[in-house]
Amino acid sequence: MGKSKGNRITITLEGDYKSNEISKRKNGIFRYTSSKNKRNTPNRIELKKFCPYCNKHITFKEIK
C-alpha cells in the first residue's frame, strides 16, 4: 500500500487591491502559489508579498 499525500495542499494567493492603487506600472491581477498544511492552518492565509503591478508590498489572501 502506498503512502498518502498527507494534509499539505496547494493554494493560490491573490492581491488585495484597492481601486486607486492599481495603474502605477500596469493593470492586472498578480497571483502567487504556495502550499499549506490543512491540519495546522485550517483558516485562510493572508501574507504580505511584493506585487510587481503596484511596485510595493501588499496583502495577498488565499482564494479557492
PDB file of N, H, CA, C and O in Angstrom:
ATOM      1  N   MET A   1       0.843  -1.170   0.000  1.00  0.00           N
ATOM      2  CA  MET A   1       0.000   0.000   0.000  1.00  0.00           C
ATOM      3  C   MET A   1       0.892   1.238   0.000  1.00  0.00           C
ATOM      4  O   MET A   1       1.867   1.298   0.749  1.00  0.00           O
ATOM      5  N   GLY A   2       0.571   2.209  -0.820  1.00  0.00           N
ATOM      6  H   GLY A   2      -0.222   2.161  -1.429  1.00  0.00           H
ATOM      7  CA  GLY A   2       1.365   3.432  -0.942  1.00  0.00           C
ATOM      8  C   GLY A   2       1.057   4.429   0.157  1.00  0.00           C
ATOM      9  O   GLY A   2       0.049   4.329   0.856  1.00  0.00           O
ATOM     10  N   LYS A   3       1.954   5.394   0.290  1.00  0.00           N
ATOM     11  H   LYS A   3       2.774   5.475  -0.277  1.00  0.00           H
ATOM     12  CA  LYS A   3       1.762   6.439   1.290  1.00  0.00           C
ATOM     13  C   LYS A   3       0.708   7.434   0.809  1.00  0.00           C
ATOM     14  O   LYS A   3       0.546   7.664  -0.389  1.00  0.00           O
ATOM     15  N   SER A   4       0.002   8.014   1.769  1.00  0.00           N
ATOM     16  H   SER A   4       0.134   7.827   2.742  1.00  0.00           H
ATOM     17  CA  SER A   4      -0.976   9.035   1.404  1.00  0.00           C
ATOM     18  C   SER A   4      -0.260  10.359   1.160  1.00  0.00           C
ATOM     19  O   SER A   4       0.864  10.553   1.621  1.00  0.00           O
ATOM     20  N   LYS A   5      -0.891  11.242   0.458  1.00  0.00           N
ATOM     21  H   LYS A   5      -1.805  11.085   0.083  1.00  0.00           H
ATOM     22  CA  LYS A   5      -0.308  12.541   0.141  1.00  0.00           C
ATOM     23  C   LYS A   5      -0.175  13.423   1.377  1.00  0.00           C
ATOM     24  O   LYS A   5       0.623  14.361   1.374  1.00  0.00           O
ATOM     25  N   GLY A   6      -0.929  13.149   2.424  1.00  0.00           N
ATOM     26  H   GLY A   6      -1.576  12.387   2.427  1.00  0.00           H
ATOM     27  CA  GLY A   6      -0.859  13.956   3.634  1.00  0.00           C
ATOM     28  C   GLY A   6      -1.834  15.108   3.594  1.00  0.00           C
ATOM     29  O   GLY A   6      -2.764  15.140   2.788  1.00  0.00           O
ATOM     30  N   ASN A   7      -1.598  16.045   4.479  1.00  0.00           N
ATOM     31  H   ASN A   7      -0.843  16.018   5.133  1.00  0.00           H
ATOM     32  CA  ASN A   7      -2.517  17.178   4.614  1.00  0.00           C
ATOM     33  C   ASN A   7      -2.044  18.408   3.872  1.00  0.00           C
ATOM     34  O   ASN A   7      -2.727  19.431   3.908  1.00  0.00           O
ATOM     35  N   ARG A   8      -0.908  18.354   3.202  1.00  0.00           N
ATOM     36  H   ARG A   8      -0.354  17.522   3.173  1.00  0.00           H
ATOM     37  CA  ARG A   8      -0.358  19.531   2.517  1.00  0.00           C
ATOM     38  C   ARG A   8      -1.080  19.712   1.180  1.00  0.00           C
ATOM     39  O   ARG A   8      -1.156  18.788   0.370  1.00  0.00           O
ATOM     40  N   ILE A   9      -1.612  20.929   0.966  1.00  0.00           N
ATOM     41  H   ILE A   9      -1.550  21.679   1.624  1.00  0.00           H
ATOM     42  CA  ILE A   9      -2.328  21.237  -0.268  1.00  0.00           C
ATOM     43  C   ILE A   9      -1.721  22.482  -0.915  1.00  0.00           C
ATOM     44  O   ILE A   9      -1.054  23.274  -0.250  1.00  0.00           O
ATOM     45  N   THR A  10      -1.956  22.644  -2.205  1.00  0.00           N
ATOM     46  H   THR A  10      -2.498  22.000  -2.746  1.00  0.00           H
ATOM     47  CA  THR A  10      -1.503  23.825  -2.936  1.00  0.00           C
ATOM     48  C   THR A  10      -2.604  24.876  -2.897  1.00  0.00           C
ATOM     49  O   THR A  10      -3.775  24.578  -3.134  1.00  0.00           O
ATOM     50  N   ILE A  11      -2.209  26.114  -2.592  1.00  0.00           N
ATOM     51  H   ILE A  11      -1.258  26.356  -2.399  1.00  0.00           H
ATOM     52  CA  ILE A  11      -3.177  27.207  -2.508  1.00  0.00           C
ATOM     53  C   ILE A  11      -2.756  28.327  -3.458  1.00  0.00           C
ATOM     54  O   ILE A  11      -1.599  28.400  -3.873  1.00  0.00           O
ATOM     55  N   THR A  12      -3.704  29.192  -3.796  1.00  0.00           N
ATOM     56  H   THR A  12      -4.644  29.132  -3.459  1.00  0.00           H
ATOM     57  CA  THR A  12      -3.448  30.354  -4.640  1.00  0.00           C
ATOM     58  C   THR A  12      -3.679  31.615  -3.822  1.00  0.00           C
ATOM     59  O   THR A  12      -4.695  31.745  -3.139  1.00  0.00           O
ATOM     60  N   LEU A  13      -2.727  32.547  -3.894  1.00  0.00           N
ATOM     61  H   LEU A  13      -1.901  32.441  -4.449  1.00  0.00           H
ATOM     62  CA  LEU A  13      -2.823  33.810  -3.178  1.00  0.00           C
ATOM     63  C   LEU A  13      -3.040  34.935  -4.181  1.00  0.00           C
ATOM     64  O   LEU A  13      -2.287  35.060  -5.147  1.00  0.00           O
ATOM     65  N   GLU A  14      -4.064  35.754  -3.957  1.00  0.00           N
ATOM     66  H   GLU A  14      -4.676  35.653  -3.173  1.00  0.00           H
ATOM     67  CA  GLU A  14      -4.375  36.872  -4.848  1.00  0.00           C
ATOM     68  C   GLU A  14      -4.295  38.176  -4.069  1.00  0.00           C
ATOM     69  O   GLU A  14      -4.668  38.235  -2.898  1.00  0.00           O
ATOM     70  N   GLY A  15      -3.809  39.212  -4.726  1.00  0.00           N
ATOM     71  H   GLY A  15      -3.506  39.164  -5.678  1.00  0.00           H
ATOM     72  CA  GLY A  15      -3.610  40.503  -4.078  1.00  0.00           C
ATOM     73  C   GLY A  15      -4.901  41.170  -3.677  1.00  0.00           C
ATOM     74  O   GLY A  15      -5.922  41.035  -4.352  1.00  0.00           O
ATOM     75  N   ASP A  16      -4.852  41.892  -2.571  1.00  0.00           N
ATOM     76  H   ASP A  16      -4.023  42.001  -2.023  1.00  0.00           H
ATOM     77  CA  ASP A  16      -5.984  42.660  -2.073  1.00  0.00           C
ATOM     78  C   ASP A  16      -5.833  44.086  -2.592  1.00  0.00           C
ATOM     79  O   ASP A  16      -5.256  44.940  -1.917  1.00  0.00           O
ATOM     80  N   TYR A  17      -6.351  44.342  -3.791  1.00  0.00           N
ATOM     81  H   TYR A  17      -6.819  43.649  -4.339  1.00  0.00           H
ATOM     82  CA  TYR A  17      -6.140  45.613  -4.476  1.00  0.00           C
ATOM     83  C   TYR A  17      -7.209  46.627  -4.121  1.00  0.00           C
ATOM     84  O   TYR A  17      -8.382  46.285  -3.972  1.00  0.00           O
ATOM     85  N   LYS A  18      -6.801  47.859  -3.988  1.00  0.00           N
ATOM     86  H   LYS A  18      -5.848  48.137  -4.108  1.00  0.00           H
ATOM     87  CA  LYS A  18      -7.720  48.985  -3.895  1.00  0.00           C
ATOM     88  C   LYS A  18      -7.781  49.618  -5.283  1.00  0.00           C
ATOM     89  O   LYS A  18      -6.807  49.544  -6.033  1.00  0.00           O
ATOM     90  N   SER A  19      -8.889  50.228  -5.632  1.00  0.00           N
ATOM     91  H   SER A  19      -9.680  50.287  -5.023  1.00  0.00           H
ATOM     92  CA  SER A  19      -9.064  50.746  -6.989  1.00  0.00           C
ATOM     93  C   SER A  19      -8.072  51.857  -7.327  1.00  0.00           C
ATOM     94  O   SER A  19      -7.681  51.998  -8.485  1.00  0.00           O
ATOM     95  N   ASN A  20      -7.658  52.649  -6.333  1.00  0.00           N
ATOM     96  H   ASN A  20      -7.975  52.535  -5.392  1.00  0.00           H
ATOM     97  CA  ASN A  20      -6.766  53.760  -6.625  1.00  0.00           C
ATOM     98  C   ASN A  20      -5.290  53.352  -6.621  1.00  0.00           C
ATOM     99  O   ASN A  20      -4.448  54.127  -7.075  1.00  0.00           O
ATOM    100  N   GLU A  21      -4.954  52.158  -6.122  1.00  0.00           N
ATOM    101  H   GLU A  21      -5.638  51.528  -5.754  1.00  0.00           H
ATOM    102  CA  GLU A  21      -3.561  51.733  -6.050  1.00  0.00           C
ATOM    103  C   GLU A  21      -3.069  51.119  -7.350  1.00  0.00           C
ATOM    104  O   GLU A  21      -1.865  51.119  -7.607  1.00  0.00           O
ATOM    105  N   ILE A  22      -3.961  50.601  -8.172  1.00  0.00           N
ATOM    106  H   ILE A  22      -4.939  50.601  -7.964  1.00  0.00           H
ATOM    107  CA  ILE A  22      -3.558  49.965  -9.427  1.00  0.00           C
ATOM    108  C   ILE A  22      -3.215  51.050 -10.447  1.00  0.00           C
ATOM    109  O   ILE A  22      -3.642  52.196 -10.303  1.00  0.00           O
ATOM    110  N   SER A  23      -2.477  50.705 -11.433  1.00  0.00           N
ATOM    111  H   SER A  23      -2.130  49.775 -11.549  1.00  0.00           H
ATOM    112  CA  SER A  23      -2.102  51.543 -12.571  1.00  0.00           C
ATOM    113  C   SER A  23      -0.876  52.396 -12.305  1.00  0.00           C
ATOM    114  O   SER A  23      -0.671  53.391 -13.001  1.00  0.00           O
ATOM    115  N   LYS A  24      -0.044  52.044 -11.316  1.00  0.00           N
ATOM    116  H   LYS A  24      -0.210  51.236 -10.750  1.00  0.00           H
ATOM    117  CA  LYS A  24       1.243  52.710 -11.209  1.00  0.00           C
ATOM    118  C   LYS A  24       2.170  52.209 -12.309  1.00  0.00           C
ATOM    119  O   LYS A  24       2.866  53.000 -12.945  1.00  0.00           O
ATOM    120  N   ARG A  25       2.180  50.900 -12.537  1.00  0.00           N
ATOM    121  H   ARG A  25       1.615  50.257 -12.020  1.00  0.00           H
ATOM    122  CA  ARG A  25       3.030  50.344 -13.580  1.00  0.00           C
ATOM    123  C   ARG A  25       2.193  49.771 -14.718  1.00  0.00           C
ATOM    124  O   ARG A  25       2.301  50.222 -15.859  1.00  0.00           O
ATOM    125  N   LYS A  26       1.361  48.779 -14.412  1.00  0.00           N
ATOM    126  H   LYS A  26       1.273  48.412 -13.486  1.00  0.00           H
ATOM    127  CA  LYS A  26       0.499  48.187 -15.428  1.00  0.00           C
ATOM    128  C   LYS A  26      -0.718  47.575 -14.749  1.00  0.00           C
ATOM    129  O   LYS A  26      -0.686  47.296 -13.551  1.00  0.00           O
ATOM    130  N   ASN A  27      -1.777  47.367 -15.497  1.00  0.00           N
ATOM    131  H   ASN A  27      -1.804  47.594 -16.470  1.00  0.00           H
ATOM    132  CA  ASN A  27      -3.015  46.830 -14.949  1.00  0.00           C
ATOM    133  C   ASN A  27      -2.981  45.315 -14.951  1.00  0.00           C
ATOM    134  O   ASN A  27      -2.335  44.701 -15.799  1.00  0.00           O
ATOM    135  N   GLY A  28      -3.672  44.722 -14.008  1.00  0.00           N
ATOM    136  H   GLY A  28      -4.196  45.222 -13.318  1.00  0.00           H
ATOM    137  CA  GLY A  28      -3.791  43.286 -13.963  1.00  0.00           C
ATOM    138  C   GLY A  28      -3.845  42.778 -12.539  1.00  0.00           C
ATOM    139  O   GLY A  28      -3.747  43.546 -11.582  1.00  0.00           O
ATOM    140  N   ILE A  29      -4.003  41.472 -12.416  1.00  0.00           N
ATOM    141  H   ILE A  29      -4.083  40.848 -13.194  1.00  0.00           H
ATOM    142  CA  ILE A  29      -4.058  40.820 -11.113  1.00  0.00           C
ATOM    143  C   ILE A  29      -2.897  39.841 -11.051  1.00  0.00           C
ATOM    144  O   ILE A  29      -2.705  39.028 -11.955  1.00  0.00           O
ATOM    145  N   PHE A  30      -2.130  39.928  -9.981  1.00  0.00           N
ATOM    146  H   PHE A  30      -2.286  40.588  -9.246  1.00  0.00           H
ATOM    147  CA  PHE A  30      -0.980  39.054  -9.810  1.00  0.00           C
ATOM    148  C   PHE A  30      -1.317  38.007  -8.761  1.00  0.00           C
ATOM    149  O   PHE A  30      -1.929  38.328  -7.743  1.00  0.00           O
ATOM    150  N   ARG A  31      -0.923  36.748  -8.998  1.00  0.00           N
ATOM    151  H   ARG A  31      -0.427  36.488  -9.826  1.00  0.00           H
ATOM    152  CA  ARG A  31      -1.210  35.662  -8.072  1.00  0.00           C
ATOM    153  C   ARG A  31       0.061  34.878  -7.771  1.00  0.00           C
ATOM    154  O   ARG A  31       0.912  34.687  -8.640  1.00  0.00           O
ATOM    155  N   TYR A  32       0.170  34.433  -6.536  1.00  0.00           N
ATOM    156  H   TYR A  32      -0.521  34.589  -5.830  1.00  0.00           H
ATOM    157  CA  TYR A  32       1.236  33.544  -6.093  1.00  0.00           C
ATOM    158  C   TYR A  32       0.636  32.180  -5.804  1.00  0.00           C
ATOM    159  O   TYR A  32      -0.546  32.083  -5.475  1.00  0.00           O
ATOM    160  N   THR A  33       1.430  31.128  -5.920  1.00  0.00           N
ATOM    161  H   THR A  33       2.390  31.207  -6.187  1.00  0.00           H
ATOM    162  CA  THR A  33       1.020  29.809  -5.467  1.00  0.00           C
ATOM    163  C   THR A  33       1.934  29.397  -4.330  1.00  0.00           C
ATOM    164  O   THR A  33       3.122  29.717  -4.326  1.00  0.00           O
ATOM    165  N   SER A  34       1.372  28.689  -3.370  1.00  0.00           N
ATOM    166  H   SER A  34       0.407  28.429  -3.373  1.00  0.00           H
ATOM    167  CA  SER A  34       2.113  28.232  -2.209  1.00  0.00           C
ATOM    168  C   SER A  34       1.448  26.958  -1.718  1.00  0.00           C
ATOM    169  O   SER A  34       0.488  26.477  -2.320  1.00  0.00           O
ATOM    170  N   SER A  35       1.958  26.418  -0.636  1.00  0.00           N
ATOM    171  H   SER A  35       2.738  26.809  -0.147  1.00  0.00           H
ATOM    172  CA  SER A  35       1.330  25.240  -0.047  1.00  0.00           C
ATOM    173  C   SER A  35       1.158  25.460   1.446  1.00  0.00           C
ATOM    174  O   SER A  35       1.881  26.241   2.064  1.00  0.00           O
ATOM    175  N   LYS A  36       0.189  24.760   2.011  1.00  0.00           N
ATOM    176  H   LYS A  36      -0.399  24.126   1.509  1.00  0.00           H
ATOM    177  CA  LYS A  36      -0.052  24.858   3.441  1.00  0.00           C
ATOM    178  C   LYS A  36      -0.536  23.516   3.952  1.00  0.00           C
ATOM    179  O   LYS A  36      -1.010  22.674   3.190  1.00  0.00           O
ATOM    180  N   ASN A  37      -0.406  23.334   5.251  1.00  0.00           N
ATOM    181  H   ASN A  37      -0.021  24.018   5.870  1.00  0.00           H
ATOM    182  CA  ASN A  37      -0.885  22.128   5.903  1.00  0.00           C
ATOM    183  C   ASN A  37      -2.307  22.382   6.394  1.00  0.00           C
ATOM    184  O   ASN A  37      -2.533  23.284   7.200  1.00  0.00           O
ATOM    185  N   LYS A  38      -3.263  21.596   5.915  1.00  0.00           N
ATOM    186  H   LYS A  38      -3.080  20.863   5.259  1.00  0.00           H
ATOM    187  CA  LYS A  38      -4.664  21.797   6.273  1.00  0.00           C
ATOM    188  C   LYS A  38      -4.909  21.598   7.765  1.00  0.00           C
ATOM    189  O   LYS A  38      -5.758  22.270   8.352  1.00  0.00           O
ATOM    190  N   ARG A  39      -4.176  20.689   8.374  1.00  0.00           N
ATOM    191  H   ARG A  39      -3.486  20.143   7.898  1.00  0.00           H
ATOM    192  CA  ARG A  39      -4.386  20.393   9.794  1.00  0.00           C
ATOM    193  C   ARG A  39      -3.892  21.541  10.686  1.00  0.00           C
ATOM    194  O   ARG A  39      -4.558  21.902  11.657  1.00  0.00           O
ATOM    195  N   ASN A  40      -2.731  22.111  10.361  1.00  0.00           N
ATOM    196  H   ASN A  40      -2.190  21.818   9.573  1.00  0.00           H
ATOM    197  CA  ASN A  40      -2.174  23.178  11.201  1.00  0.00           C
ATOM    198  C   ASN A  40      -2.826  24.528  10.955  1.00  0.00           C
ATOM    199  O   ASN A  40      -2.972  25.309  11.895  1.00  0.00           O
ATOM    200  N   THR A  41      -3.224  24.831   9.719  1.00  0.00           N
ATOM    201  H   THR A  41      -3.105  24.196   8.956  1.00  0.00           H
ATOM    202  CA  THR A  41      -3.831  26.119   9.381  1.00  0.00           C
ATOM    203  C   THR A  41      -5.122  25.895   8.600  1.00  0.00           C
ATOM    204  O   THR A  41      -5.124  25.974   7.371  1.00  0.00           O
ATOM    205  N   PRO A  42      -6.220  25.615   9.303  1.00  0.00           N
ATOM    206  CA  PRO A  42      -7.482  25.364   8.601  1.00  0.00           C
ATOM    207  C   PRO A  42      -8.112  26.631   8.022  1.00  0.00           C
ATOM    208  O   PRO A  42      -8.916  26.553   7.093  1.00  0.00           O
ATOM    209  N   ASN A  43      -7.750  27.805   8.567  1.00  0.00           N
ATOM    210  H   ASN A  43      -7.097  27.869   9.322  1.00  0.00           H
ATOM    211  CA  ASN A  43      -8.316  29.068   8.077  1.00  0.00           C
ATOM    212  C   ASN A  43      -7.547  29.550   6.858  1.00  0.00           C
ATOM    213  O   ASN A  43      -6.490  29.017   6.520  1.00  0.00           O
ATOM    214  N   ARG A  44      -8.093  30.566   6.206  1.00  0.00           N
ATOM    215  H   ARG A  44      -8.951  30.999   6.481  1.00  0.00           H
ATOM    216  CA  ARG A  44      -7.429  31.124   5.030  1.00  0.00           C
ATOM    217  C   ARG A  44      -6.231  31.956   5.443  1.00  0.00           C
ATOM    218  O   ARG A  44      -6.254  32.624   6.477  1.00  0.00           O
ATOM    219  N   ILE A  45      -5.175  31.914   4.625  1.00  0.00           N
ATOM    220  H   ILE A  45      -5.156  31.372   3.785  1.00  0.00           H
ATOM    221  CA  ILE A  45      -3.919  32.585   4.923  1.00  0.00           C
ATOM    222  C   ILE A  45      -3.914  33.986   4.313  1.00  0.00           C
ATOM    223  O   ILE A  45      -4.457  34.205   3.230  1.00  0.00           O
ATOM    224  N   GLU A  46      -3.299  34.920   5.016  1.00  0.00           N
ATOM    225  H   GLU A  46      -2.858  34.741   5.896  1.00  0.00           H
ATOM    226  CA  GLU A  46      -3.028  36.265   4.491  1.00  0.00           C
ATOM    227  C   GLU A  46      -1.539  36.533   4.673  1.00  0.00           C
ATOM    228  O   GLU A  46      -1.033  36.469   5.793  1.00  0.00           O
ATOM    229  N   LEU A  47      -0.833  36.832   3.585  1.00  0.00           N
ATOM    230  H   LEU A  47      -1.244  36.884   2.675  1.00  0.00           H
ATOM    231  CA  LEU A  47       0.601  37.107   3.622  1.00  0.00           C
ATOM    232  C   LEU A  47       0.894  38.425   2.929  1.00  0.00           C
ATOM    233  O   LEU A  47       0.221  38.787   1.964  1.00  0.00           O
ATOM    234  N   LYS A  48       1.898  39.143   3.417  1.00  0.00           N
ATOM    235  H   LYS A  48       2.445  38.849   4.200  1.00  0.00           H
ATOM    236  CA  LYS A  48       2.352  40.361   2.735  1.00  0.00           C
ATOM    237  C   LYS A  48       3.456  39.947   1.771  1.00  0.00           C
ATOM    238  O   LYS A  48       4.493  39.430   2.186  1.00  0.00           O
ATOM    239  N   LYS A  49       3.225  40.178   0.481  1.00  0.00           N
ATOM    240  H   LYS A  49       2.382  40.597   0.144  1.00  0.00           H
ATOM    241  CA  LYS A  49       4.192  39.824  -0.543  1.00  0.00           C
ATOM    242  C   LYS A  49       4.316  40.982  -1.529  1.00  0.00           C
ATOM    243  O   LYS A  49       3.493  41.898  -1.535  1.00  0.00           O
ATOM    244  N   PHE A  50       5.346  40.930  -2.356  1.00  0.00           N
ATOM    245  H   PHE A  50       6.015  40.186  -2.351  1.00  0.00           H
ATOM    246  CA  PHE A  50       5.600  42.002  -3.311  1.00  0.00           C
ATOM    247  C   PHE A  50       4.702  41.840  -4.534  1.00  0.00           C
ATOM    248  O   PHE A  50       4.570  40.743  -5.077  1.00  0.00           O
ATOM    249  N   CYS A  51       4.086  42.945  -4.961  1.00  0.00           N
ATOM    250  H   CYS A  51       4.194  43.836  -4.520  1.00  0.00           H
ATOM    251  CA  CYS A  51       3.255  42.962  -6.161  1.00  0.00           C
ATOM    252  C   CYS A  51       3.994  43.751  -7.242  1.00  0.00           C
ATOM    253  O   CYS A  51       4.243  44.942  -7.058  1.00  0.00           O
ATOM    254  N   PRO A  52       4.346  43.129  -8.350  1.00  0.00           N
ATOM    255  CA  PRO A  52       5.035  43.863  -9.405  1.00  0.00           C
ATOM    256  C   PRO A  52       4.149  44.881 -10.114  1.00  0.00           C
ATOM    257  O   PRO A  52       4.671  45.793 -10.754  1.00  0.00           O
ATOM    258  N   TYR A  53       2.826  44.755 -10.020  1.00  0.00           N
ATOM    259  H   TYR A  53       2.402  44.013  -9.500  1.00  0.00           H
ATOM    260  CA  TYR A  53       1.934  45.720 -10.649  1.00  0.00           C
ATOM    261  C   TYR A  53       1.855  47.013  -9.842  1.00  0.00           C
ATOM    262  O   TYR A  53       1.801  48.101 -10.414  1.00  0.00           O
ATOM    263  N   CYS A  54       1.847  46.897  -8.518  1.00  0.00           N
ATOM    264  H   CYS A  54       1.890  46.012  -8.053  1.00  0.00           H
ATOM    265  CA  CYS A  54       1.798  48.081  -7.647  1.00  0.00           C
ATOM    266  C   CYS A  54       3.190  48.575  -7.293  1.00  0.00           C
ATOM    267  O   CYS A  54       3.360  49.717  -6.865  1.00  0.00           O
ATOM    268  N   ASN A  55       4.171  47.729  -7.469  1.00  0.00           N
ATOM    269  H   ASN A  55       4.034  46.802  -7.817  1.00  0.00           H
ATOM    270  CA  ASN A  55       5.575  48.034  -7.159  1.00  0.00           C
ATOM    271  C   ASN A  55       5.773  48.272  -5.663  1.00  0.00           C
ATOM    272  O   ASN A  55       6.561  49.128  -5.261  1.00  0.00           O
ATOM    273  N   LYS A  56       5.042  47.498  -4.836  1.00  0.00           N
ATOM    274  H   LYS A  56       4.402  46.803  -5.162  1.00  0.00           H
ATOM    275  CA  LYS A  56       5.191  47.565  -3.390  1.00  0.00           C
ATOM    276  C   LYS A  56       4.624  46.292  -2.764  1.00  0.00           C
ATOM    277  O   LYS A  56       4.031  45.461  -3.450  1.00  0.00           O
ATOM    278  N   HIS A  57       4.812  46.154  -1.464  1.00  0.00           N
ATOM    279  H   HIS A  57       5.294  46.830  -0.906  1.00  0.00           H
ATOM    280  CA  HIS A  57       4.291  45.006  -0.744  1.00  0.00           C
ATOM    281  C   HIS A  57       2.836  45.262  -0.360  1.00  0.00           C
ATOM    282  O   HIS A  57       2.495  46.314   0.183  1.00  0.00           O
ATOM    283  N   ILE A  58       1.982  44.271  -0.655  1.00  0.00           N
ATOM    284  H   ILE A  58       2.258  43.417  -1.095  1.00  0.00           H
ATOM    285  CA  ILE A  58       0.571  44.355  -0.293  1.00  0.00           C
ATOM    286  C   ILE A  58       0.152  43.023   0.322  1.00  0.00           C
ATOM    287  O   ILE A  58       0.912  42.055   0.291  1.00  0.00           O
ATOM    288  N   THR A  59      -1.046  42.975   0.878  1.00  0.00           N
ATOM    289  H   THR A  59      -1.663  43.761   0.904  1.00  0.00           H
ATOM    290  CA  THR A  59      -1.570  41.759   1.486  1.00  0.00           C
ATOM    291  C   THR A  59      -2.154  40.861   0.401  1.00  0.00           C
ATOM    292  O   THR A  59      -2.976  41.298  -0.405  1.00  0.00           O
ATOM    293  N   PHE A  60      -1.724  39.612   0.388  1.00  0.00           N
ATOM    294  H   PHE A  60      -1.056  39.257   1.042  1.00  0.00           H
ATOM    295  CA  PHE A  60      -2.253  38.609  -0.521  1.00  0.00           C
ATOM    296  C   PHE A  60      -3.085  37.639   0.288  1.00  0.00           C
ATOM    297  O   PHE A  60      -2.635  37.145   1.322  1.00  0.00           O
ATOM    298  N   LYS A  61      -4.308  37.358  -0.175  1.00  0.00           N
ATOM    299  H   LYS A  61      -4.674  37.759  -1.015  1.00  0.00           H
ATOM    300  CA  LYS A  61      -5.218  36.477   0.542  1.00  0.00           C
ATOM    301  C   LYS A  61      -5.437  35.194  -0.247  1.00  0.00           C
ATOM    302  O   LYS A  61      -5.380  35.183  -1.476  1.00  0.00           O
ATOM    303  N   GLU A  62      -5.684  34.131   0.475  1.00  0.00           N
ATOM    304  H   GLU A  62      -5.730  34.140   1.474  1.00  0.00           H
ATOM    305  CA  GLU A  62      -5.933  32.819  -0.147  1.00  0.00           C
ATOM    306  C   GLU A  62      -7.301  32.814  -0.815  1.00  0.00           C
ATOM    307  O   GLU A  62      -8.285  33.275  -0.238  1.00  0.00           O
ATOM    308  N   ILE A  63      -7.354  32.288  -2.042  1.00  0.00           N
ATOM    309  H   ILE A  63      -6.554  31.914  -2.511  1.00  0.00           H
ATOM    310  CA  ILE A  63      -8.623  32.136  -2.746  1.00  0.00           C
ATOM    311  C   ILE A  63      -8.855  30.659  -3.006  1.00  0.00           C
ATOM    312  O   ILE A  63      -7.928  29.858  -2.881  1.00  0.00           O
ATOM    313  N   LYS A  64     -10.057  30.289  -3.359  1.00  0.00           N
ATOM    314  H   LYS A  64     -10.810  30.939  -3.461  1.00  0.00           H
ATOM    315  CA  LYS A  64     -10.371  28.894  -3.652  1.00  0.00           C
ATOM    316  C   LYS A  64      -9.754  28.438  -4.940  1.00  0.00           C
ATOM    317  O   LYS A  64      -9.925  27.283  -5.331  1.00  0.00           O
TER     318      LYS A  64
END
